[in-house]
Amino acid sequence: MKRMIQWMLAATLICGACIFTSCSSDDDNDENATGIALIAKNRNVDYWRQIEYAFRDACKKKGFVAYYYSTSAGSNYQEQVAAVEELKKLNDNTLKGIIYTPCYGPNGENADAEVYALAKQRNIPVIILDSETKATSPLAGYPYIGTDNAAAGRALADKVTADNVAVIAMVNSPGVERAEAFKKVKPNSVIYPVADDATSEVQAIIDQYDDFVFVNGSNLVGVLGKLRTKNKNVYTFDVYDEFLDELIAGSTFFKGIMAQNTFSMANKAVEAVVADAKQGEMVPTFYITKDNLNDANVQPFLNFYNR
């Protein structure tokens, strides 16, 4: 399934300019069909592929065309500006609403003004998804749907049995929020800030702790084998694929995944557009273990990764 999704994503790049994708949920473009737009980011990241997958499915179930656009990187806001220009080509009554995740350039540049202007012109709702706008944005105060990272940090802390824990956290806003919330529940835990690769940091402290929490799962990949060999207890946020395999196989060292519910998040965003919602919603995380793989929340992840 994952390979198929990657193929489909690659194929959609042919549907116009290669800087973003724009195809309907049934792969049958119709610029006169009523639809909902998602202007997302980072199309090469699994997290956003999950959002796209769920968005297309939600639109299809509600009878809307999915006008999907995504950037090649988190800072490529110009591609979102280009997406707005594409949406302007639709007939006036075609676009029912916009779901928008802002990108920021090196100096904070973004497409907020363009999204705002189009929505005002068409008198349609805008739902902010996952990444909040700045206080000075014309979209500030619009409904926001995302994850409560502080609540997620506390929730995972409640799952960790040890008291003296190493928390490996990427130095970005979600990572900091989760790690700090975790430490409030587990005050003896020690936070180790890292960049994308935590290999050297973990190797330096691997014998000091029995329990390791990876706030950003990608930090875990380079040290997974060593952690397994040394019988460490490992907990993560948002890391799937081979780690689902660990859980399916009944892993004892890999304890579980605190998952952001991307599938529910995208569905709620579509529902908010349909309802012209004036308030947003924080979507709770949930915990995936070897014992709850049949849970309704877990199934979309297993399907996405063809597990």
N, C-alpha and C positions, 0 to 999 in steps of 0.2 A: 504493500500500500504506500509506504513512504517513497519508494522509488517511483511509483506511478504518479504520486503528487508532485515530485520533483520534475518529472517529465511534463506534466500538465503546466506547471509554473513556467518551465522553459518555453513551452509551446505558446503560452499567452504573450510572451515578449514579441512574437511575430505580429500581434494584433495592433500594430501601430508603432509608435516610437519605442525604442528599447529602454527608455529611462523609466517607464512604469508600465504596469499591466492594466488592461481595461477589458474585461469580458463578462458576459452575463453568467448567471448561475447555471444556465443550461447550455452554455457555449453557443448560443444563438443570438447574436447581437441584434438589437432592434432599438434604434435611437428614439422611437416613438412610444416604446413600452414603459409603463410606469415602473420606476425602480428606486432603489436606495443606493447611495454612494458610500463606500468606505475609502477614505484617504489615509492609508496606514504608512508604516515605515519598515525598513530592514527586512525585505522580502526573503533574504537568505538565512534568516534566523528561524529555527523551529517554532519558537513562541509565536511569531507572527504568521507562520504558515498555519498553525492551529487556529488562530483568529480568522484567517481567510477561509479556511475549511468550514468553520462553524458559521461564518457570515454568509457564505454562499448557500449553505444548507438551510439556514433560517429564512433567507429571502425566498428560496425555492418553495419552502413549505407555506409561506404566506402569499405566494403568487406574484412576487416582485422580481424584476430583473436586478441582478447584483452588479452594480458598476464599481469595479474594484480597481484601486490604484495603490501602488506601493513603491517606496523608494529603494535604491540600491544600498543606502547607508543611512545611519541615524542623523547625519548632519546635512543631508542633501535636500534641504527645504525647497530648492528651486524646482525639484521634480514634483513637489506638492503644488507649487504655483502653477506648473504646467498642467497638472491634473485638473485644477479649477478651470483653466482655459478650455480643456476638453469638455468639462461638464457644461460650460456656457453654450456649447454647440447643441445641447439637447433642447427639445421643444419646451416651452415655458411650463407646461403642466406635466412634464415627464418625470421630473425629479421630486420625490416625496420627502427626502431629507438627506442629511449628510452626517456620517459618523467620521470623526476626525481625531487623529493622533498627531500632535504637532512634532515636527522636526525643528532643530535649532542649528543654525550655522555658527561659525566660530565667534561671531559677535552678537549672538542671540537672534539673528535674522530668522524669520519664519513666514508661513503662509496664512497666518491668522486673519490678517486684514482682507485678503482675497476671499477666504472662506466666508467670513462675516458678510462681505459685500454681496456675494452671490446669494447667500441665504436670505438676506434682507430683500434683495431684488425679487426673489422667487417666493418670499414669505413662507419659508420652510424651516423646520427645526434643525438644529445642530446638536449632536451629542458628542461630548469629548470622551475619548476612550483611552484609558490606561495611563496616559502621560498628561499631567495637568498643564494648563496654560499659565502664563505669567499674570501677575496681578494687573499689569498695565495693558493686557491684551483686550481688544474689543470683544473677545469671546469669554472674558473672565465672568464667572457667575453662571455660565451656561451649564446645563446638566452634565455631571461627570460620573462615569461608570469605571470603576477600577478596583484594585485590591488594597485593603487596609494593611499596609506592611507592618505596622506596629502590632496589630492583632495577630498577624501571621507569625511574627517573632515570638510572641507570648505562647501561641498555640504549639509551636514546635518545642519550646522550652518545657512545656507540660509533658511532652512525649519522651524527653531525654531523662534517663534514670540516674545518671551520675551527677555529681555536684561540681566537680572540677573538670571543666570541659574547654577544649580549644574551639573557638568560633572563627572560622576562616571566612572573611567577608570582603567582597570587592568594594573599593572605595567609590561607589556611586550612591545616589540618594536611596534607592530601595535597599541596597546592602547595608547602609548605615542604619536606616530605620529598623530593619529587622534585627540586626545585631544588637543594637542598643536596647530594644524591647526584650530580646532574649536575656540579656544580662540583668535586667531588672527582676526577672523571675529567678535567674540563676546568678546571683551576685558574685560567686566565686569563679565563674567562667572568665576566660581571658580572650579578648578579641584581637585577632591578627589581621590587619588590613593588607590586602594584596591587590595586584593588578590582575591581568587575565590568567596568568599561570602561577599556581601556588606551590609548585613542586619544591623549590628550594626552601620556602618557609616551612612546609610540612616536614620535610626531611630533617630540618634542624630541631624540631620539637616532638618528633614522632614518639619518642620514648617517655615524654613527660606526661602524656594524657592517655586515658583509655577510650575516651569518647571524643569524636570529632564531628563538628557541625559545619557543613559547607553552605554558606548563605547563597552563593552563586554556584550552581552545580558544575559549570564548565571548569571551575578551579580544581575539581576533583580528578579529572581524567588522568593527569600525568602521574598521580600517586596512588591510584586505585590498587594496583598489584601489591605495593609495599604495605598498604593498610590492611589488606586481606591477609598477607603473610604474617603480619604481626598481631593478628586477631583483634584489631581495633573495632569499636562500635562506630558506625558511620551513619549520619543523618544528613539529608540534603533538602534544599529548596529547588524546585523546578529543574530536575535533571531526569531524563527519561531514556528511551532507546535501550542501550545495553544495561542500564540500571533497572529497567522493567524486567529484563531477562534475569537479573540477579534475584528479584523478588519472586518471579514465576518459578525459579529453580529452588526456592526456599532458602535463600541466603540467610545465614545467621549473623554475619558481620555487618551486612548492609541492612539497616533497620527500617528505612522507609523514606518516602518523598513527601514533603509538604508542598502541595501543588496549588498554584494559582489556577482557578477554574476558568481557563481561557474560553472553553466551549460555552459555558453559562454566560460569561461576560459578553461575548459576541451576540448571543441570543437576546440578552437583556437590552443591548444597545439597539438592535433591530426593533424590539418591542417598544422601546422608548421613542423611536422615530415614529412608529405607527400611531402611538398614543399621543404624540406631540407633548411629551413629558416636560414638565417644568422643573423637576427635581431629579437628581441622579441617584446612584445606589452603589454601595460598596459590596463587592461580591466576596464572600468568605472563601478562604482556602480550605482544603481538606487533606487528610493524611492518607497516603497510599502505603499499604504494607502487604506482606505475602498473604495475609489473612482476609483482605477485603477486595481482592481483584475482581470480584463479581459485583461490586457496588456500582450503582447507576452512574455515579460521577466518574468512575475509573474507566468504564467501557469506552467512551470516546477516545481516550488516550491510547488504549490498547488497539482500537481500530485504526487510529491514525498511524501508529507505528507497526501495524500489521502483526500484532502479537497475539 
